[in-house]
Each structure stands twice: as structure tokens, then as C-alpha cells.
Amino acid sequence: MTKKIILQRALLCSLIAVALIAPANSFTSAAVLTQAPNISANGFFSADKAQRGRTVQAAIVLDIPQGFHVNANKLAGKFGIPTTVKIDAPEGVRVSAVNYPRGVVRKLGFSNEPLALYEGRPVLRFNVTVPANYKTGNTELKARVRYQACNDEVCYPPVNRDIKLPLTIVGANESVKRINGEYFGRRK
């Protein structure tokens, strides 16, 4: 046998021996540490339709599992990737700047500096204004949310999430129904 084949077999036998001897939980622990959390990002409007010539409130809502967080939009420290939202609207439709919530400031094990974080269900709000002469019918806004998820020990690579926000445009005198009060406040 050639020296190369002998070395390959020795390496293969060594790997098999390590796999058989190592405790099973050491592999699952490593897999859990490398798996990023499942953070959902969804878009909502404050009304079921938008009237021409009026403004409707909109929001992007993140659902962050317990034990995890994302960096706030305004970072407290020098490091980290801020959470951002970019909105692409149809021509003529105006979108305000996104109003980001204030982050919770915490000091974590991996950082000497306090960090500004979002936990739980942060709501990122903005307004959408439809021109008075805009055509009625269905249209769509597109949002791109960028965030970096972390736990108290490690941060994961940044993620971009694309969200579609379908919107029905109606005449200025047509009625609209207020919806999604949990994100925009309930009217009495």
C-alpha cells in the first residue's frame, strides 16, 4: 500500500474513534450554539383600506423568542449592527421615516459596554400617504428589515427579511375599518 492510502485510512479510523468515544450531548450543544433563533417579521396597517388623499399608519413587528434579542436601531455601543427598515413604495405614494422604539439597555456577558436591544415584540412604525389622484385598487409596499440576533453569549450573522404589505386603495369618501389595534392603539 502506498503511504497516502495508509494516512487516509488512519485519519478515517481516528475520526470514527472520536465520534464513538465523544459524548452525544457534546455534538448537540455545538449544534444549538450555531443555530440562529427564528425571528418573524410581519407588516401591518392600521386600517383595512387606504383612502385617496389620506394617511394610513403602518408597522413592522418583530417576534423575538425569549432568551434572544436584536440590536436596537440606535446602538448604545460602538459595535453591533443596528436594526433597520427600508420601505419601497409604489410611485407617488409617500412613506415617512420609520419611528423605531427606544431600546432596552443591558450589559451582556460578551461586552464590556451596555448595549441597546429590542426584545419580545418591538413595533417599528411609519406612515403611508396616498395622493388624492392615486388610482383605486390593489397595490403593494415592500419592506426590507435587517437585524442581528444575539443571545447573552453570542451574536449571529445579520439577516435581511423581505416583507410584502398589500394595500387596497379606495376613494376618499369610502369607509375604512380600523384594524390591528394591538399595534396602533385601540379607539374607544
C-alpha positions as CSV (number, residue, x, y, z in Angstrom):
1,M,0.0,0.0,0.0
2,T,1.1,3.5,-0.7
3,K,1.9,5.9,2.1
4,K,-1.0,8.2,1.1
5,I,-3.6,5.4,1.4
6,I,-2.3,4.4,4.8
7,L,-2.5,8.0,6.0
8,Q,-6.1,8.3,4.7
9,R,-7.2,5.2,6.5
10,A,-5.5,6.2,9.7
11,L,-7.3,9.6,9.6
12,L,-10.6,7.9,8.9
13,C,-10.2,5.5,11.8
14,S,-9.3,8.4,14.1
15,L,-12.4,10.3,13.1
16,I,-14.6,7.3,13.7
17,A,-13.0,6.6,17.1
18,V,-13.6,10.2,18.2
19,A,-17.2,10.0,17.1
20,L,-17.8,6.8,19.0
21,I,-16.0,7.9,22.2
22,A,-17.3,11.5,22.4
23,P,-20.4,12.0,24.5
24,A,-23.5,12.5,22.3
25,N,-24.5,15.8,24.0
26,S,-21.3,17.5,23.0
27,F,-22.4,17.4,19.4
28,T,-25.9,18.7,20.1
29,S,-24.6,21.5,22.3
30,A,-22.4,22.7,19.4
31,A,-25.4,22.5,17.0
32,V,-27.6,24.5,19.3
33,L,-25.0,27.2,19.7
34,T,-24.7,27.7,15.9
35,Q,-28.4,27.8,15.2
36,A,-29.9,31.3,15.0
37,P,-33.3,32.0,16.5
38,N,-36.4,32.0,14.4
39,I,-37.4,35.7,14.5
40,S,-40.5,36.5,12.5
41,A,-41.1,39.9,10.8
42,N,-44.6,40.9,9.7
43,G,-46.2,44.0,8.3
44,F,-49.5,45.6,9.4
45,F,-51.7,48.6,8.5
46,S,-54.0,50.5,11.0
47,A,-56.9,50.3,8.5
48,D,-58.3,47.6,6.2
49,K,-58.0,50.0,3.2
50,A,-56.3,53.3,2.5
51,Q,-58.3,56.3,1.3
52,R,-57.0,58.5,-1.5
53,G,-55.7,61.8,-0.2
54,R,-55.2,60.4,3.3
55,T,-52.5,58.9,5.5
56,V,-52.6,55.3,7.0
57,Q,-50.3,54.1,9.7
58,A,-48.2,51.0,9.1
59,A,-45.8,48.9,11.2
60,I,-43.3,46.2,11.0
61,V,-43.5,43.9,14.0
62,L,-40.7,41.5,15.1
63,D,-41.4,38.5,17.2
64,I,-38.2,37.7,19.1
65,P,-38.1,34.4,21.1
66,Q,-37.4,34.6,24.8
67,G,-33.6,34.4,25.6
68,F,-32.8,36.3,22.4
69,H,-32.6,40.0,21.3
70,V,-31.7,42.1,18.3
71,N,-29.7,45.3,18.3
72,A,-31.7,48.5,18.5
73,N,-31.7,51.0,15.7
74,K,-29.7,53.4,17.8
75,L,-26.7,51.5,19.2
76,A,-25.5,52.3,22.7
77,G,-22.0,51.0,22.0
78,K,-19.5,51.1,19.1
79,F,-20.2,47.6,17.9
80,G,-23.2,45.7,16.5
81,I,-25.4,46.0,13.5
82,P,-28.5,48.2,14.0
83,T,-32.0,47.0,13.2
84,T,-33.1,48.9,10.1
85,V,-36.2,49.0,7.8
86,K,-36.2,50.3,4.3
87,I,-39.6,50.7,2.6
88,D,-40.1,50.6,-1.2
89,A,-43.5,52.2,-2.1
90,P,-45.3,52.5,-5.5
91,E,-44.6,55.7,-7.4
92,G,-46.5,58.6,-5.9
93,V,-47.1,57.0,-2.5
94,R,-45.1,58.7,0.2
95,V,-43.7,56.9,3.2
96,S,-42.5,58.7,6.3
97,A,-39.3,57.9,8.2
98,V,-39.6,54.8,10.4
99,N,-40.1,55.5,14.1
100,Y,-38.0,53.0,16.0
101,P,-38.8,52.2,19.6
102,R,-36.3,53.0,22.3
103,G,-34.1,50.0,23.0
104,V,-33.7,48.4,26.4
105,V,-30.2,49.0,27.7
106,R,-28.4,45.9,29.1
107,K,-24.9,44.8,29.8
108,L,-24.2,41.3,28.5
109,G,-21.5,38.7,29.1
110,F,-19.7,39.2,25.8
111,S,-19.5,43.0,26.0
112,N,-17.9,45.4,28.4
113,E,-20.2,48.2,27.3
114,P,-24.0,48.4,27.8
115,L,-26.0,47.7,24.6
116,A,-29.3,48.9,23.4
117,L,-31.6,46.0,22.4
118,Y,-35.0,45.0,21.3
119,E,-36.6,42.0,23.0
120,G,-40.0,40.4,22.7
121,R,-42.2,42.2,20.2
122,P,-40.8,45.6,19.0
123,V,-43.1,47.6,16.8
124,L,-41.4,49.8,14.1
125,R,-44.0,52.3,12.9
126,F,-44.2,54.6,9.8
127,N,-46.9,56.5,7.9
128,V,-48.1,55.9,4.3
129,T,-49.7,58.8,2.4
130,V,-51.7,58.1,-0.7
131,P,-52.1,61.1,-3.1
132,A,-55.7,62.3,-3.8
133,N,-55.4,61.4,-7.5
134,Y,-53.9,57.9,-7.0
135,K,-55.8,55.1,-8.8
136,T,-58.0,52.9,-6.7
137,G,-57.4,49.2,-6.5
138,N,-54.7,47.0,-5.0
139,T,-51.0,47.9,-4.6
140,E,-48.1,46.7,-2.5
141,L,-45.4,48.2,-0.4
142,K,-42.2,46.2,0.2
143,A,-40.1,46.4,3.3
144,R,-36.6,45.0,3.9
145,V,-35.8,44.5,7.6
146,R,-32.2,44.0,8.6
147,Y,-31.3,42.8,12.1
148,Q,-28.6,40.9,14.0
149,A,-29.9,38.4,16.5
150,C,-28.0,37.6,19.7
151,N,-28.3,35.8,23.0
152,D,-26.4,36.7,26.1
153,E,-23.3,34.9,24.9
154,V,-23.1,35.1,21.1
155,C,-24.3,37.1,18.1
156,Y,-25.4,35.5,14.8
157,P,-24.7,36.8,11.3
158,P,-27.1,39.7,10.2
159,V,-30.3,38.7,8.5
160,N,-32.3,40.5,5.8
161,R,-36.1,39.8,5.7
162,D,-38.3,40.9,2.9
163,I,-41.9,41.7,3.7
164,K,-44.8,42.4,1.4
165,L,-47.5,44.7,2.6
166,P,-50.6,44.5,0.3
167,L,-52.8,47.6,0.4
168,T,-56.2,48.4,-1.2
169,I,-56.7,52.0,-2.2
170,V,-60.3,53.3,-2.1
171,G,-61.9,56.7,-2.8
172,A,-61.7,59.5,-0.3
173,N,-65.4,59.1,0.7
174,E,-65.4,55.3,1.1
175,S,-65.4,53.9,4.6
176,V,-62.5,52.1,6.1
177,K,-62.3,50.0,9.2
178,R,-59.7,50.4,11.9
179,I,-57.7,47.1,12.4
180,N,-54.6,45.8,14.3
181,G,-55.3,47.9,17.4
182,E,-52.7,45.9,19.3
183,Y,-50.0,47.7,17.3
184,F,-51.7,51.1,16.7
185,G,-53.8,51.6,19.9
186,R,-57.4,50.9,20.3
187,R,-60.1,53.5,19.8
188,K,-62.9,53.7,22.4
